[in-house]
């Protein structure tokens, strides 16, 4: 599986693993891929500083990347307290009523309330870039397309390539024009923010459109060595995998006492049909695990989701309460259609070994075709 892209990044396999867990990201890097830490959950630059220091110390000197959420155009934005005032009372009432109907208890008085993911804000994401560049990231990726040109230029001045997600050819060409080095062609099947074109169609379209001007990674619906081989046969130089790592043994975010979180139990039980594309998580279309929480928002009388970042501020405490309730039928988690293949909790190194072995077997089988 090793190719020119892997050699460029100093990794064994062109497997780029997006994850909000530093433990999973570090494990991927140690196992020969490139772990990419999602930074959107870090409201405080000092917290990210500490986590990246941990990454520096726990990747055995192997490279890793970071992922931010930053629009190309710098928006007008306020502080969290100002934005909070823009949330309609009827939306708050709906959230509280829904949680009560779903049996999600309130938080205890001694628990600090979540204020929302401020990483959606441009100013916070820019601070995350500043923190990251004080460490040794091998890649800066942006989940909202091209970052502002000055951010791309700053990364390049530090010798760090920039990647951006694209859900259509037009997005990809715009990214390349802005100076992005790697286009992540993310198909409709993917978890989180995603477009409307399936990976089988999107990947070769973007490969053909950008030509030699950028490297292309395939994303969406990739959870096996066969699917990695398919992506590379479509012209991608590697793969970007996200949902797949949510059931890694190293994933400890929201874990219960037995080490398996309610979210992981929900993921393990889900099929490829158990996802839904909705704006209720962040305000932008994102594929989520289908649960009683997502169903409540699709019922008649439910309000429309608010725009980013207001929607996430609205549901922040609700998400916190849902995690605390530990009910796998009421979780709020981005997940791709590949969830149907995520059937066990196992270590990252074991998963990567299986991906590589199946890739090799697939390529060998295809080489016999005449």
C-alpha positions, 0 to 999 in steps of 0.5 A: 500500500505504500506509495509516493504520498506515504513517503512524502509524509514519512508514514507506512500507509496512506491512511489518514485517520480523523478523530477527536481523540488524541489517544486514537490519533497517536495510535494510528500514527504509531501504527503507520498511518497519519492520525489527525486530531480534530480540534473543534472540541477545544475551546481553550487554546491552553487545553489544545496546547497540553494535548498536542504536547502529549501527542508530541510525546506519545507518537514515537516521533511519528508524524500527526496532523490537526483538523480545524473548522474555519470558513474561507471568509472571515465572518463577523462574530460575537462572544459566546455570551452574545451569540447565546442571546440570538437563540430563540426561546422556542428552540430552547423550550423544544430542546428541554421538552424533548429531553424530558420526553426521552427520559434524559435527566438534568445534570447534577448541580455540581457539574459544569455546564457545557457552553458549546463548541466555540471551535466553530468560530473563526477566531477560535479556529485561528488560535488553534492554528497558532497553537498547532504551528508551535508543535510539529503537525505534518498536516493542517486540514480544514473541515469547512473547505479552504481556510483563509489564504493567509492561514494557508500561507502561514502553514506553508511558511512552516513547511506544513501542507494544507488539506481541505474537504470537498463535496463537489468538483467546484469546491475542489477547484476553489481549494486548489486556486487558494493554494490547498495541497490536498483535496479530501473528496468526501462523498455523501456516505461520510459522517459529519459534514458532507455533500450530496454526491456519492464517493464512487462518483465524486472521487474520480470527478475530483481526481480528473478535475484537479489533475496534478495540481493537488493530491486527492484523498477519498473519504466516505464509505471506507472501512475495509481494505477492499474499499481502500483499494477501490478508492485508490483504483478511482485515482485517489492517492490515499484515504481519509477515514473518520467514523471507523475509529469511533469503535477503537479500543483507544477511544475514551471520550465519554467512556463508561466504567466498563470502557464502552460508552453508550455511543459506542454501544449504539454504533456497534448495534447500528446498520448502514441504514441507521444514519440520517443527514441533518443540520441539528448537530452544528447548523450545517448538513451532517450525517449522524447516527439515527436515534430517538434524538434525531427522530424528535427533530424530524417530527411535525412541529419541530423547529428548524435547526439554527445556523452555525454556530448557534445550533451547537450552542443550543444543543451543547448542554443537551449533548452533555446530558445525553452523554451522562444519561448513557442511553444508547437509544438517545445519542448525538454522534456524527457517523457515516454509513460505514457504521454497519461494518463497525461491529467490535471494539478493538485496538487501532493497530489491529484494525490497521493490520487488517486494512492493509492485509485485505488491501494486499489480498484485493490487489493481488486478486485484481492483478489476476484479471485479464 
